[in-house]
């Protein structure tokens, strides 16, 4: 039985063009800045997002960590959402390695932060009892808020708070290209308000490894040092950077297909008795939904789906997350819906 894997868009396999590019990549020592393929990728990443410079890192978690280490001194404070990936899923790295504090503000269902609550979280710099507020983080698209895409107008309301208080802005843009495609705007417009942006090649863009940080030349020079501190200096990294170049060149426009498949999945799930979902909230490639019948255990549904060849993650005792991506086709969505209906019927 073939498996339909909807656990994450990190499970994608590289395209044939990526494999060929990896095989033929020109290589050098990246720590010496002599890998021509990495250099080209970093230039492409910066240009695409409208920034001066870029830095190739191994993962989104490392990208966020290095960016925040570059923004913050020990004892500084980062303001971010309570559902942020940085807060929930990155092992407390900014505190463990950077000695920085996090100050959470509740995420709204659409992934946004309330500007009033963000402003209330900013510390009084004249009061020696408080840590120093240093940076505000947003996430776009927002993973735990169902892949919600933040518009330039929404981002602008938080940018205004940052400007009033002299704070920096960092974007966890792991799926920023999904946001740009969904909103129909240039990705550089979404990146413009931020001092730094991290984005992933290894999610919807389907490269096997890697993320990028972009920002000013001065910022990236310091980030390069911090990447080395956390063990992220790579040598002949062009072998993986080559796939990321193909991702930027060939895999952005097709994200619309993933969004269409996610919407189809959400609409089909809404028709299955006992499933709790509002398809109108699905903007990109992430579908979060629950069950209405408390007598049906999430674990039983997950195991039942696995028996049908469907892999899907439970992200809480009451919710599933399904993610569409390269390698998932319309027929796979239809097969998933048939299997889900069968499993739910057996458990009802």
C-alpha positions as CSV (number, residue, x, y, z in Angstrom):
1,X,0.0,0.0,0.0
2,X,1.4,3.4,-0.9
3,X,1.4,6.0,1.8
4,X,-0.1,9.5,1.6
5,X,2.0,11.5,4.0
6,X,0.2,14.6,5.3
7,X,2.2,15.0,8.5
8,X,4.2,18.0,7.2
9,X,5.6,19.7,4.1
10,X,9.0,18.8,5.5
11,X,8.6,15.2,4.2
12,X,8.9,16.3,0.6
13,X,11.5,14.5,-1.6
14,X,13.8,16.6,-3.9
15,X,12.6,17.0,-7.5
16,X,14.6,15.4,-10.3
17,X,15.9,18.9,-11.2
18,X,17.2,19.3,-7.6
19,X,18.9,15.9,-7.7
20,X,20.6,16.8,-10.9
21,X,21.7,20.2,-9.6
22,X,23.1,18.7,-6.4
23,X,25.1,16.2,-8.5
24,X,26.6,18.9,-10.7
25,X,27.0,21.7,-8.1
26,X,30.3,23.7,-8.1
27,X,31.8,23.4,-4.6
28,X,34.2,25.2,-2.3
29,X,34.7,25.8,1.4
30,X,31.7,27.9,2.6
31,X,33.4,28.9,5.9
32,X,36.1,30.5,3.7
33,X,33.2,31.9,1.6
34,X,34.6,30.0,-1.4
35,X,31.6,27.9,-2.3
36,X,30.2,29.5,-5.5
37,X,26.9,27.7,-5.2
38,X,26.2,28.9,-1.6
39,X,27.3,32.4,-2.6
40,X,24.9,32.5,-5.4
41,X,22.0,31.2,-3.3
42,X,22.7,33.8,-0.6
43,X,22.6,36.5,-3.2
44,X,19.4,35.2,-4.7
45,X,17.7,34.9,-1.3
46,X,18.5,38.5,-0.4
47,X,17.5,39.8,-3.8
48,X,14.2,37.9,-3.8
49,X,13.2,39.3,-0.4
50,X,14.5,42.8,-1.0
51,X,17.4,42.7,1.5
52,X,21.1,43.5,1.2
53,X,22.5,40.1,2.2
54,X,21.7,36.5,3.0
55,X,23.1,33.6,5.0
56,X,22.5,29.9,4.4
57,X,21.8,27.9,7.5
58,X,20.8,24.2,8.0
59,X,17.3,24.7,9.4
60,X,14.6,27.2,10.3
61,X,15.2,26.7,13.9
62,X,18.9,27.6,13.4
63,X,17.9,30.6,11.3
64,X,15.6,32.0,14.0
65,X,18.1,31.3,16.7
66,X,21.0,32.9,14.9
67,X,18.8,36.0,14.0
68,X,17.7,36.5,17.6
69,X,21.2,35.9,18.9
70,X,22.3,38.7,16.6
71,X,19.5,41.1,17.7
72,X,19.7,40.4,21.4
73,X,22.2,40.6,24.2
74,X,21.9,38.5,27.4
75,X,18.9,39.7,29.4
76,X,17.1,41.3,26.5
77,X,13.5,40.3,25.8
78,X,11.8,39.0,22.7
79,X,8.0,39.8,22.3
80,X,6.2,37.1,20.3
81,X,3.0,35.1,20.1
82,X,2.1,32.3,22.6
83,X,1.5,30.0,19.6
84,X,4.7,31.0,17.8
85,X,6.9,28.2,16.5
86,X,9.9,29.9,18.1
87,X,8.2,29.7,21.5
88,X,6.7,26.2,21.2
89,X,8.9,24.1,19.0
90,X,12.5,25.4,19.1
91,X,13.6,23.9,22.4
92,X,14.0,27.3,24.2
93,X,17.1,28.0,22.2
94,X,17.2,31.7,22.5
95,X,17.0,31.4,26.3
96,X,19.3,28.4,26.6
97,X,22.0,29.7,24.3
98,X,21.4,33.5,24.2
99,X,20.2,34.3,27.7
100,X,17.3,36.2,26.3
101,X,13.8,36.2,27.8
102,X,10.6,35.7,25.9
103,X,7.4,37.7,26.6
104,X,4.4,36.1,25.0
105,X,1.3,37.8,23.8
106,X,-1.8,35.8,22.8
107,X,-2.0,34.9,19.2
108,X,-5.4,35.8,17.6
109,X,-7.0,32.9,15.5
110,X,-5.7,34.5,12.3
111,X,-2.1,34.4,13.5
112,X,-1.9,38.1,14.3
113,X,-0.9,39.8,17.6
114,X,-3.1,42.6,19.0
115,X,-1.1,45.8,18.6
116,X,-2.5,47.1,21.8
117,X,-1.3,44.0,23.7
118,X,2.1,44.1,22.0
119,X,2.5,47.8,23.0
120,X,1.5,46.9,26.6
121,X,4.3,44.2,26.6
122,X,7.0,46.7,25.8
123,X,9.1,47.4,28.9
124,X,9.8,50.8,30.4
125,X,13.5,51.3,29.5
126,X,14.0,53.7,32.4
127,X,13.0,51.1,35.0
128,X,16.1,49.0,36.1
129,X,13.9,46.2,37.4
130,X,12.8,45.2,33.8
131,X,14.6,43.4,31.0
132,X,15.0,45.4,27.9
133,X,12.5,44.9,25.1
134,X,14.6,44.4,22.0
135,X,12.7,42.7,19.2
136,X,9.2,41.8,18.1
137,X,8.7,38.5,16.2
138,X,5.9,37.6,13.9
139,X,5.3,34.4,12.0
140,X,4.0,34.2,8.4
141,X,2.4,31.9,7.5
142,X,1.4,30.9,11.0
143,X,1.8,27.2,11.6
144,X,-0.4,26.7,14.7
145,X,-3.0,29.1,13.4
146,X,-3.8,27.0,10.4
147,X,-1.3,28.4,7.9
148,X,-2.8,31.9,8.2
149,X,-1.2,34.5,6.0
150,X,-0.5,37.9,7.5
151,X,-1.0,40.8,5.0
152,X,1.2,43.9,4.7
153,X,-1.5,45.9,6.4
154,X,-1.6,43.6,9.4
155,X,2.1,43.6,9.7
156,X,2.1,47.4,9.4
157,X,0.1,47.7,12.7
158,X,2.9,45.9,14.6
159,X,5.6,47.7,12.7
160,X,4.1,51.0,14.0
161,X,4.5,49.8,17.6
162,X,8.1,48.7,17.0
163,X,8.9,52.1,15.4
164,X,7.4,54.0,18.3
165,X,9.6,52.2,20.8
166,X,12.8,51.7,18.7
167,X,12.4,47.9,18.6
168,X,13.7,45.6,15.9
169,X,11.4,43.3,14.0
170,X,12.2,39.6,13.1
171,X,10.0,37.4,10.9
172,X,9.8,33.7,11.2
173,X,8.9,33.4,7.5
174,X,9.4,29.6,7.2
175,X,6.5,29.6,4.8
176,X,6.7,33.2,3.6
177,X,6.4,32.2,0.0
178,X,3.1,30.4,0.8
179,X,1.9,33.7,2.3
180,X,3.0,35.7,-0.8
181,X,1.2,33.3,-3.2
182,X,-2.0,33.2,-1.1
183,X,-2.1,37.0,-0.8
184,X,-1.0,37.7,-4.4
185,X,1.7,40.1,-3.3
186,X,5.5,40.2,-3.9
187,X,7.4,38.3,-1.2
188,X,9.6,41.4,-0.8
189,X,6.6,43.4,0.3
190,X,6.0,41.0,3.1
191,X,9.6,41.1,4.1
192,X,10.1,44.9,3.9
193,X,9.0,45.9,7.5
194,X,11.4,43.4,9.1
195,X,15.1,43.9,10.1
196,X,15.6,40.1,9.6
197,X,13.7,37.3,8.0
198,X,14.2,33.6,8.2
199,X,12.6,31.4,5.5
200,X,12.8,27.7,4.7
201,X,13.7,25.9,1.5
202,X,12.8,22.5,3.0
203,X,9.1,23.0,3.5
204,X,6.7,23.9,0.7
205,X,9.7,24.7,-1.6
206,X,10.7,21.0,-1.3
207,X,14.5,21.2,-1.1
208,X,16.0,18.5,1.1
209,X,17.9,20.8,3.6
210,X,18.3,24.4,4.5
211,X,16.9,27.8,5.3
212,X,18.1,31.4,4.8
213,X,18.4,34.5,6.9
214,X,18.2,37.9,5.1
215,X,18.8,41.4,6.4
216,X,21.3,44.2,6.1
217,X,25.0,43.6,5.3
218,X,26.0,44.5,8.8
219,X,23.4,42.3,10.4
220,X,24.3,39.3,8.2
221,X,28.0,39.7,9.0
222,X,27.3,39.4,12.7
223,X,24.8,36.6,12.0
224,X,27.6,34.7,10.2
225,X,29.7,34.8,13.3
226,X,26.7,33.6,15.4
227,X,26.1,30.8,13.0
228,X,29.7,29.6,13.6
229,X,29.2,29.9,17.3
230,X,26.2,27.5,17.2
231,X,28.1,25.0,15.0
232,X,26.5,26.0,11.8
233,X,29.6,26.7,9.7
234,X,29.4,24.3,6.6
235,X,32.1,23.3,4.2
236,X,31.1,22.1,0.7
237,X,27.6,23.1,1.3
238,X,26.9,23.9,-2.4
239,X,25.8,20.2,-2.7
240,X,22.7,21.2,-0.7
241,X,22.5,24.8,-1.7
242,X,22.1,23.8,-5.3
243,X,18.7,22.2,-4.5
244,X,17.6,25.4,-2.7
245,X,18.4,27.4,-5.9
246,X,16.1,25.1,-7.9
247,X,13.5,25.6,-5.1
248,X,13.6,29.4,-5.6
249,X,13.6,29.1,-9.4
250,X,11.0,26.4,-9.9
251,X,8.9,25.6,-6.8
252,X,7.3,28.9,-5.8
253,X,4.4,29.2,-8.3
254,X,3.3,25.6,-7.7
255,X,2.5,26.4,-4.1
256,X,-0.9,27.5,-5.3
257,X,-1.6,23.8,-6.1
258,X,-0.9,22.9,-2.5
259,X,-3.3,25.6,-1.3
260,X,-6.0,24.3,-3.6
261,X,-5.5,20.8,-2.4
262,X,-5.7,22.0,1.2
263,X,-8.9,23.8,0.5
264,X,-10.3,20.7,-1.1
265,X,-9.3,18.6,1.9
266,X,-10.9,21.1,4.3
267,X,-14.2,21.3,2.3
268,X,-14.3,17.5,2.2
269,X,-13.7,17.1,5.9
270,X,-16.4,19.5,6.6
271,X,-18.9,17.2,5.0
272,X,-17.9,14.2,7.2
273,X,-20.1,13.9,10.3
274,X,-18.3,14.5,13.5
275,X,-15.5,16.6,12.0
276,X,-15.1,20.2,13.4
277,X,-13.6,22.5,10.8
278,X,-14.4,25.8,9.1
279,X,-13.0,25.6,5.5
280,X,-13.2,29.4,5.1
281,X,-10.2,29.7,7.5
282,X,-7.9,27.7,5.3
283,X,-5.6,30.1,3.3
284,X,-2.5,28.1,2.5
285,X,-1.3,24.5,2.8
286,X,-2.1,23.8,6.5
287,X,-5.4,22.3,7.6
288,X,-6.1,22.1,11.4
289,X,-9.3,20.4,12.5
290,X,-10.9,18.6,15.4
291,X,-13.6,16.1,16.3
292,X,-17.0,16.9,17.7
293,X,-17.6,13.5,19.4
294,X,-15.5,13.4,22.7
295,X,-16.0,9.7,22.7
296,X,-13.8,9.3,19.6
297,X,-10.1,9.3,20.6
298,X,-7.7,11.2,18.3
299,X,-5.2,8.2,18.7
300,X,-7.8,5.8,17.4
301,X,-8.4,8.0,14.3
302,X,-4.7,8.3,13.7
303,X,-4.1,4.6,13.9
304,X,-7.2,3.9,11.7
305,X,-5.9,6.3,9.1
306,X,-2.4,4.7,9.2
307,X,-4.0,1.3,8.5
308,X,-5.5,2.9,5.4
309,X,-2.1,4.3,4.3
310,X,-2.7,7.9,5.5
311,X,-0.2,9.6,7.8
312,X,-1.5,12.6,9.7
313,X,-0.3,14.2,13.0
314,X,-2.3,14.9,16.1
315,X,-1.1,18.3,17.4
316,X,-3.1,18.2,20.6
317,X,-5.5,15.8,22.4
318,X,-8.3,17.4,20.3
319,X,-6.8,18.5,17.0
320,X,-5.2,17.2,13.8
321,X,-2.9,19.0,11.4
322,X,-2.7,18.0,7.8
323,X,-0.2,19.7,5.4
324,X,-0.3,19.5,1.6
325,X,2.9,19.7,-0.4
326,X,4.9,18.7,-3.4
327,X,4.2,15.0,-4.0
328,X,0.5,15.3,-2.9
329,X,-1.9,15.3,-5.8
330,X,-5.7,15.9,-6.0
331,X,-6.3,12.2,-6.2
332,X,-4.4,11.8,-2.9
333,X,-6.8,14.3,-1.2
334,X,-9.8,12.3,-2.5
335,X,-8.3,9.0,-1.2
336,X,-7.7,10.7,2.2
337,X,-11.3,11.8,2.4
338,X,-12.6,8.3,1.6
339,X,-10.3,6.8,4.2
340,X,-11.3,9.5,6.8
341,X,-15.0,8.9,6.3
342,X,-14.4,5.1,6.6
343,X,-12.5,5.5,9.9
344,X,-15.0,7.9,11.4
345,X,-17.8,5.6,10.5
346,X,-16.2,2.7,12.1
347,X,-15.5,4.6,15.3
348,X,-18.9,6.4,15.6
